[in-house]
Structures are given as structure tokens and as C-alpha cells.
Amino acid sequence: MAQYLSPGVYVEEIPPAAKPIAGVGTSTAGFIGVVADDVAMPLQPGSDTAHYTVAAAGEPQLITNWVSFQNTFGDFQAGNSTLAHAVYGFFNNGGTRCWVMRVSDAGDLTDPANELTAFAPIDEIAIVAIPGAATEAQHSAIISHCFNMGDRFAVLDGVQDPADLTAGSIAPVGRSEAGSYAAVYFPWIQVSDPITSANISAPPSGHMAGIYARSDANRGVHKAPANEVILGALDVDQKLSKSDQDGLNPEGVNVVRVFNGTIKVWGARTRADEAHSEHRYISTRRFFNYVRESIEEGTQWVVFEPNAHPLWERIKRSATDFLTRSWRDGALFGETAAQAFFVKCDEETNPADVREAGQVVTEIGIAIVKPAEFVIFRIQQQTGG
């Protein structure tokens, strides 16, 4: 307490009892792809000879717009076509920030587990994609990375030319608990190639990552990134019907379809198995990731504080304020905040043995709004009488 030694008016700044929890970012993507060591690079401004140097292999680079990618990895060309189209599609569909890492040869991505470790220290990455990677080893590595990190989501490309239109042919890795951190998209899309001026096939993952970012910005991470137009897509490799999707949607394959000439993503499911169906939807998993990381990062001030009732009340107030904002944004289900979530941090969650272990435990429950995947109209006709 301050000591006052003479008469007068004193103004004190008192820190708030509860420190606000800020929501973490959800739409920064991480891309890995092939860029040859000898791709042509732009000229340095004002120079006729000096060129930018392609970024070193294995070192993630922060890219914030298409020009930044061109200056770091080169323009569209044979040595980086798949990655370039993916990153261009990301920005074209609403993405604003991504980390891009190159490998110099496609063989380096046969099993990209080691390459993905370079993304581990970059906390802001929330979406991970290796455009065009569609083998079992590749999918397994990306899913495992996101599952083990616990704060990011994998956007996977289905097999470009499956043997048949079944989930097993399109998505080589079966559904699982770890699969709740991933979504598969099929078929590949067609885009305009500035090199040949023709339409070429491109994996959809880069464009989808941009749609995630666009949907997050416009509606929030709790909104499923589906029923969205894929900007830059001119067609699809395979036109699928409702009957085709009837066999794929229940198995967690998200279909890209053509509706009256418009290319839309028409699915919102993860690769979760039935035992983990609470995370069946992309929006559910990604919102859980968002809440968990936001609260974790927003309560670091708690460490080394006296573990008693005043601290418990401050924790509850911080978490309650954050979740109330999420409820008001429409992310949580319930007519009142009390129906939408609860926060419990008291003597019951923190008995003597827990306190002696140096721990403070808070229990949080949330009721998430899930997407209206099936919209059913019941129409009753009544004859006059």
C-alpha cells in the first residue's frame, strides 16, 4: 500500500483483478513444397544483373503477400508450380499470413515427418498443408504433426486419380482420433496456368487454407469453412454428383462440387472416427484448439501466484469474460451464458494435495454450436374444407 505523508489528492493506478484473455490467431498457414535450387528469380530493383536468391531449403519464411512469395521463391515456373499455385490460391481466397518452407527435391517429401519439425517452434501456425501430398506416409506425417502439437489443423489433398470413388481410395489414411485434426478435400481443381495459358490441375489444399482464413475473418473460427466459393478455381478434375457424395461424406471426405458453374467446397468433416465423433466437424475441432490455446496463453500470469481463493476468483473471471465474448459471437450454444459454458476453480478442483503439488486446476465446459449440415424442410399441405 502506498504511504502518503502530506495532505492532498492522490491518484493511483490499480491493476484489474482479472487479466483479459485475448483470442489467438487461427488462420496463419504453414506450407511445404518443392522449389528447385535454380529457379529464375526477379531482378533486384534498379539492377540488370543481380537477382534475388531463392530462400534456403529447410528454413521457413514468413510470407505476407504474393509479391513476397515471388521475391523469396520465384514466380510460377516448372520448378515450383504446385507450391506457387497453392500459395497464390491461399492469398486469393482470403489468407493474409503464411510460413513457407521449400525442399529442393520431391523425394524430400516422401515422408515429411522431419521437414514438419521445422514448423514446431512457430507458434502462430494454425493450419498445415503440403500441397499435392496424397500418399499414406505423407498424410500420416501431417496428421501426426498436428495431433502432437495440439494447436493446428491439417488440410489434406485427396488422391488426384483414385482407383474408385471410395474414401479408402481417396484418403489413404483411415479415420482415427488423430484424424480429428485433419480434413481431406477431393477432387483436385483446375486453375489457369500463366506459363502455358491453359487450365491445369492443382491440389485444393492451398485454396482451402485461404477459405479457412476468409471464413475466420468474416464469421469466426466457429463457422464451418464450407458452402464457400473457391476463388480462382475454373473447374474440377472430376464432377461429382449428390449420389457420389452420399458415399464419401459419412467417411469424412469433403467434396468440391460444381453448382451452376460455381466451384464450391461442400463438406465440413474431419477424419475423426466414430469413437471421437464429438470432433466430427472441422469447426468443432478448430474452435476447441482456439479456446484451449487462448486460455493457455492468456493465463500465463497465474504461474507463481499465491494459490488461494483470490487467485481462483481471478482465473474464473478471466476465463468467464473470454467465454462470454465467444458466446455473444455465436460460437457457443445456449440462450444464456450459463447454458453455454461453466468455469470452476475452487476448493473442490484444488484440494490440499493439488495445492501441495504446486498445481492450480480449472475445469471448463463449453457447449459448441455445430454446423447445420443437413437442412430439412417439413412441408405440410392442407386442403381446404
N, C-alpha and C positions, 0 to 999 in steps of 0.2 A: 504494500500500500504506500502511495506517495506521502511524503511528510511536508506539511505546509507550516511555514514559520512566521508569516506575516499576513494581515488581513488582505482580502482581495477576491477576485473571481478567477477561478481556475478551470481550465478546460482539459479534460482527459480523453484520450483515445482508448476505448476499451475494445479488445478483440471480441468478435462474435463467439457466442457459446458453441455454435455448430459451424464447422467449416464446410462450404459448399462442395459438392461433388460435381465436377464437370464431365459431361459425356465424352468418351474417347472417340477418335475418328474411326470410321467404319469402311471407308471407300478407297484407301490407298492400296494400290495393287503392286504385286511383285511378279515380274515376267522373266523367264529364262528362255533363251533361244539361240540359234546359230547365227553368228556373224563371222564371216571369214576374215582372216588377218589382212587380206589385201583388197578389201572393198574400196571403191573410189569414195573419197571424202571431199566435202566442199572446200573451195579456196578460202584462205584467210582473207578477211576484208582488206581491200587495197593492195593485195598481192597477186602476182600472176603465177607464182611457183609454189609457195608454201601451202601445205594442206593441213587441215586438222588431222590429228592422229586418232585412229579408232581406239575406243576405250579398251583397257587391258582385259583379257579374258579372266573370268572368275571374280571380278570386282564389281559389285552392284553400284549402279549410278542412278542418282535422283534425276528423274525426267519430269518436267512440268508442262511441256507442250511439244507439239510435233517438231518444231524447229530445233528444240533442244535434242530430240532424238536424232535428227538428221546430222547435227553437228557432233554427236557422240558416236553414232553407229552407222552413219551413211544414209543415203536416200534409198528408195525402192530399187533393188537390183538383185541379181541372181544369188549373191552371197548372203542376203539377209531378208529375202522376200516374205517368208512366213511370219517372222518376228515383226517386220516392218508393218505388214498389213494388220497384225493384231494390235500393235500399239497405236497405229493410226485409227483403227476402229474403236479403241478404248477412248481416245480423246474425242472422236467424232460423236460418240454416244453419251458423253457427259462426264468422262473421267477428267480429273484435274491433276493428280499426282500419282506417279508410279516409280518403282525402283526396277531397273532393267539390268540384267546381267547376261553377258554373252559367253558362249563357248565357241571354240573355233571349228569344231567338227561335230557332225551329228552323232558320231559314235560316243561322244562325251555324255550324251543324254540317254544312252541305252538303259542305264539305271541311274537316275539323277539324285539319288539319296545324298551323296557327298556334296553335290552342287547346291542343294537346297539348304545345307547348313550355313551357307553364306548369308541367308536371309534371317537366320535365327536372332542375331543381335539387333535387327532393325525393328524396333517395337511398333512403329506406326503401320507396318504392313498388315492388312486385314484380309486381303484376297490374294490367292496364289494361282498362277497359271503357267503352264509350259505349252504354248500354242502348238498344236499338231501332235502332241504326245498322247498316244492312244493304246499303248501296249499294257499288258498286265503289270510288268515291272514298273513302268512309268506311273501308272495310276496308283499303284500301291505305295510308291515313294512319296508322291504328292499328298495322298490321303494321310499317310503316317506322319508326315511333317506337320500338317495342320492339326491332327489329333493330338500329337505330343506337345505342340506349342500351346494349344487350347485357346488361342485368341485369333485364329484366322480361318479362312474358308477356302476350299479348293474348287476352282471352276475347271471342269474337265471336258475335253473333247471326246465324243464318241468315235468309234472306228469309222473311217471315211467310207469304206466299202465292206460292210458286214456280209457274212455268208447268207444271213437271212434276217428278217426284221424281228429279232427277239432280243430281249435285254442281254442275254448271255453273249450274243454276237457283237452287240453294240458297245457294251460296257464290260470289259474282260474281268473286272474285279467284282465279286459278289457283294451284296449288301451286308452291313455289319454295324456295330456300334461306332467304330471309327468313321464309317461311311456317312454318319450324320454331319460330318464336317466337310461334305463334298456334294457337288451336283454335276450330273453328266448331261451334255447337250448334243442333240442329233436332229437332223443331218448337218453336214457342212454347208456353208453358204457360198454363194458366188458373188464376187466383187469385181470391180473394174481394175485391171492391171495397167498402171501408167506406162509400163515398159513396152507391152505389146498392144495396148489399146483394146484388149479383148477381155472377156469375162473369164475369171479363173476361180478355182475352188479355194476356199480359205476356211480354216478351223474357226468355229464361232466363239471360242473362249475369250479372246481379246474384246470383241464387241460386247459380249455378255458382261464382262467385268465393268465396261463403261456403263451399261444399263444398270448394274448394281449401284454404281456411283450416282447416276442420274436419279434413280428411284429414292436412294437415301436422301439426296438433297431436296427433292421435291416433296416427298411424303414421310420419310423416316425409315430407319432400318427395320422397323416392324412391318413395313409393307412388302409383300412378296414381289420380287422383281420379275413379274410375268404380266401377260397381256400388254406387252410393250413392243413398240415398233423398233426393229433393228436398223438403225440408220446406216446407209452405205451398202446394205445387202440388196442385191438386184434379183436374186433367185436362190433356189436351194438345189443341192445335188439330187435330192430325191423328194418328190412331192408326196407327202403322207396324208392319208385320209383319217377321218374320225375312227374308222374301224382299225386302222393301223395303230393309232394312239391308244385305243382301248386295251391293247395287249402290252403297251410299253409304259403307260403312266403308272399303273399299280406296281410296276417293278422299279420305279424310280428313275426312268429315263425321260428327260424333259425334251419335248419335241418342238422344233422350229417349223412353223407351218405358214402356208400362203393363204391369205384371205382376201379375195377380190384384188389381187395384185400387190397386197401389202404383206411384207415379211414380218411375222410376229413370233415372239417366244411364248409358247403355250403350255408351260409346265412350271411347277414351283416346288418340286420334291427333292429331297436329299437322297443319299444312298443308305439311309438307316434301315436296319432290318426290323421285323415286326416286334422283336423284343425291346426295341428302343423307338417305338412309334411316336412317343411324345415329341421326338425331333424329326418327324416325317417331313416337315416343311422347312424350306430354306430360311424363311423369315423368322421362324421359331429359334432355330439354332443360332442364327446371326444375332438376334436380339439377346439371347442368353449370353453369348460372347460379349456383346456390348455392355450389358449390365454388370457382368462379373468383372470385366477389366476396368470399367469406370469406377466401381466401388473399391476395387483393389487399389487402383492408383490414387483415388480421391480420399483414401483413409490412411495414407502412409504417416500422417501426423500423429496417429494413435500410438505408434511404436515408442516405448519407454515412458509413456504417460502413466500416472498412478492408476492402477487397475481397481477402480471402485465405482460407486454409484454415479458420481458426477461424469466420469468418462463414459459410462454406459449410456447415460442420457444424451450426451453429445453425439455419440455414434448413432443412436436411434434417430436423433433429429436430422443429422446429415443424410442418412440413408432414406428417411421418410421424405425429406424435401426433394431428393433426386427422383425417387419413385413416383411421387405425386406429379412431378413435371411429366414423367413418361406417361402416367395415366391420363393427364389432361391432353397430351398429344395423341391419344387414341391407341397407345401401344398395349394397354392393359385392359382386361375385361372386367366390367363391373360398373354399376350405376354410381357407386361411391368409392372413394379411395380405400375404405375399409374392406370392401368386397374385392378390390383389385390386388391388394398386397398386404403383407404384415411384416413387421420388423420386431424382433425380440432379442433384447440384450439386457439381461438382468441376473439375479442370483441363481435362477434356475439353469440358465445356459452357462453361468460362470460360478460353479460351486468352488469350494475351497481347494480341491485337488487341481482344478483347472487353473485357478489363480496361482497356486504354488508352482505350477509348471511354466509360469510366465506367459500364459495364453489369455486372450480375451475372445470369446466366441459370440458371434451374432448370427441368429437364424433369420433368414429372409425367404418369404414365399411370395410368388407372383403368379397371377392368372393372365396368361398371354392371349391376346387376340389372334386367332388363326385365320388364314385366308378362306374366303368363301369359294372353294374350289368347284363345287357343284351348286349352281344356282337353279332352283326348282320352282316352277310356277304351277300352282294348282288352280285350275280354271274350272269354275262351276257354271254351267249354263242352266238357266231355269226358264221353263216355258211359261207363257202367260196363262192365267187361269182365274 
